[in-house]
Amino acid sequence: MDIPIDFTWLEATSLACVRITAFLVIAPPFSHGTIPMRIKAMLGVGLALAVSPVVTVGYERLDTGAFLLALAGQTLTGALLGFLVMILFSAIQGAGHLVDTFGGFQMAQAFDPGMAINGAQFTRLFQMTAILLLFASDGYQLVLGGLFRSFDAVSVSGAIDLASPAEALVGAAGQMMLSAVQIAGPLLIVLFLADVGLGLITRVAPALNAFAMGFPVKIALTLVLVGFVYAALPGVVGAIAEDAVRTILGVIR
């Protein structure tokens, strides 16, 4: 039996599979620890087959050394794009960390092996909510769309210019910290004013032991006000997904 094999198609699809799989391993929501690595690899193969008609156009076969270098280049490209997306979505985790710190929940922090984060209740709650919203709102399709467009700008045999990702990483880190403060900002202001009020009460009436009373007051304020922050998370996740796509497109152009 003679089974013809198109090695040009096989090489191009393999290189695309490496880029996509490296992206899925790092970028949320696919990077969650509950998704087995073999599932990520299978998803990478399936998505590579889907983009194979695009990546094979104009592709020429490479020798062994050039092919190995192309594999390393595609791994680096996928990892860089995934890392940019991860940094942007870390803003939600950072907002939860700020709420835990100012609300008095930081003492109950623990390591979550699924999300690979070390935080208290609201850090893990915000991160889990962001992942669920990405799947429920089809935001992951928007992120994958940005990845697929990268094949139009950077071919599977080409290499990405490292100057653009370095600049984008700096901008994404600053945007992440700014977004975290914007998400949790109103709640942090209220909790700060509560601390100031308790301090004034202690100065006026030291016998009231206002600081002992402050723990349940701050916890109650946090639980009430975090509901408003939580209600705004769907819009925040949608905006971050759009920012991730714009960042990917800005890097590959």
N, C-alpha and C positions, 0 to 999 in steps of 0.2 A: 504494500500500500504506500503510495506516494502522497504525503501530506505537505503541500507547499506552505512555507513559513515566510512571512514578510518581515525580514529582520529590521528593515528601516522603521516600520510601524512599531515593532516590538521595542526597539531602543528608545524611540521618542516617547512611547507610552510609559516605559519603565522610568525614564527621567521625570516625567510628569508625576508619576506615582510617588517618587521620592520627595518631590517638593510638597505635594499635597499631604503626605503622611507626616512629614516634619512639621507642617503647619498645624495639623490636627492634634499632634502630641502636646503642643505648647498653648495653642489659642483656646480660650473658652468659647463655648461650653463643652467642647469635645475633650478638653484636657482633664475633666473630672476623673478622679481616681476610681470611681465605680464603673467606668467604661473600660473593659479589658483592652489590653494592647492589641490582641488579635482582632478585636472588633474595629479598632482604629485602622489597623492595617488593611482589613477587608474593605472598610469604607474608602480608604485611600485608593485601593485598586479599582473599586467601582466608579469613583469620581474620575480617576485617570482614564478609564475606558470611555467615560462620557465626554471628556475633552480631547480624546485622541484625534478626532477629525480636524481639530484646530492645530494641535501641536505637531502633527505630521506634515503639515503644509510647508514645503521648502526645507524640510529637514534632510540632512545628508549624513550618511553613516560615518561613525568615528572609529579610529583605531582604539586599541585597548587602553593605552595611556590617556588619550584624550577623553575616552568614555569614563574612566575612573575620575578624572578631574571634573568632568561634567556632573557626575554623581555627587561629588563633594560640593560643587557649586550649587546644585539644586537643594541639597540638604541645608546649606547656609542660607539660601534665599528663603526657603520655607520657614526655617527657624526664626529668621529676622522678622518676617511678616507676622508670624504667630506671636512673637515677643512684643511687637508693637500693639497688637490687639489685647494681649494680656495686661500690658501696662495701663491702657485706657480703661479697661474694666476693673482694674484694681482700685479705681476711685470709689466704687461702691463699698468695697472691703475697707478702704481707708475711712470712709464716712462712718461705718459701723464701729471701727476702732475708736474714733473720736467720741462717739456716743458712749461706748463702754468706759472710756477713760474719764470723761467728765460726769457721767452718771453714776459712777461708783461700782460698776460691774467688772472692772478689770481684774479684781482679785480672783474671779472665778474662771479665768481663762484656761483653755485646754487645747491640745493639738488635735486637729481634725485631719485624719489621714486621707479622707476622700477628697477634700479640697486642698490638702497640703498647706493649711494655714494654721497659725497659732493665735487664737483670739478668744474673746469671751462671747457671750450670747448673741449680741447684736452684730458682731463681726461675722459670725457664721450664718446668722439669719439673713443678713443683707446679701451675702455672697450666694447662699442657696437660692434666695429669691431671684437674684439676677440670672442665675443659670436656668431656673424654671421659666422665667419670663422670656428668655432667649428662645427656648423651645416652643413655648405656648404662643408667642407672637410671631413666629417664623423669622425672628431676628437673625438666627443662625444662617438662614438662606441669604440674607443681605451680606453677611460676613463672607460666606463662601463665594458670593457673586464678585466681591472685590478680589478674592484670591484667583478666581477664574480669569478676571480681566488682566491679571499680571502676566498671563501667558501671551497676551497680545503685545505687551510692551517688552517683556524679557523672554526670549525663546528658551526652550529647554536645553539648548546647547550654548546659550549665552551666560553671562555673569552680570550680577547686579552691581551697580556702582555703590561702593561702601560709604561714600561721602553723604549721599542722601539718607540712608538709614541712620547714620550717626547723628545727623542733624534732627531727623524725625524722632529719634529716641529722646534727645534732650527736650524737644518740644512736648512730646507725649508725657514725659515725667512731670514737667511743669503743669501741663493741663490736668494730669491726674491729681496732683496735690490741690490745685485750685478747685477742681470739681468736687473733691471730697469735702473741702471746707464749705462750698456752696450748698451741698446736699444737707450737711448736718449743721450749717451755720446758725439758723434761727433757734434750734434746740440748744446749741452751745451757749448762745447769748442768754437764754432764759435760765439755764443752769448756772451760769456765771453770776447773773443778778441774784439768783437764790442764795448762792454762797455769800455774796456781798450783804444781802439782807440778814442772813443768819449771823454774820460777823457783827453787824450793827446791833442786833438784838443782844448778843453776848456782851458787847460793851455797855449797853444800857442796863441790862438785867443779867448779871453773871450767874445768878442763882437758877436761872431757867435751864442751864446746860443745853444751849441751843444746838451745839454741835452734835450731841447725842440724838437730838430730835431731827437733825438735818439729814441723816441717812434715810429714814423712811420718806421724808419730804422729797428728797431728790429722786428716789426710786419711783415715787408716785408721779412726779413731774415727767420723768423720763418715759414711763410707760404710757402716759397720756399723750405727750407731744410726739413720741416716736410713731404714733399712728398716722399723724399728718405726713411725716417723712415717708413712711411706708406706702401711703396712698400715692405719693408722687413718684415712686420707683418705676412704674411702667413707662412713663414719659422719659425718665432719666435713662433707662436702659435703651429705649429707642434712639435717643439722641446720641448716646455713646456708640451704638452700632453704626449710625451714620458717620460719626467722626472716625470710627475705625476704617470704614470703607474709603473715606476721603484721604486718610493717612496712607493707606496702602497704595491708592492711586497716585498720591503725591510722591511716594518713594520710587515707584517703578517708572515714572515718566522722565 
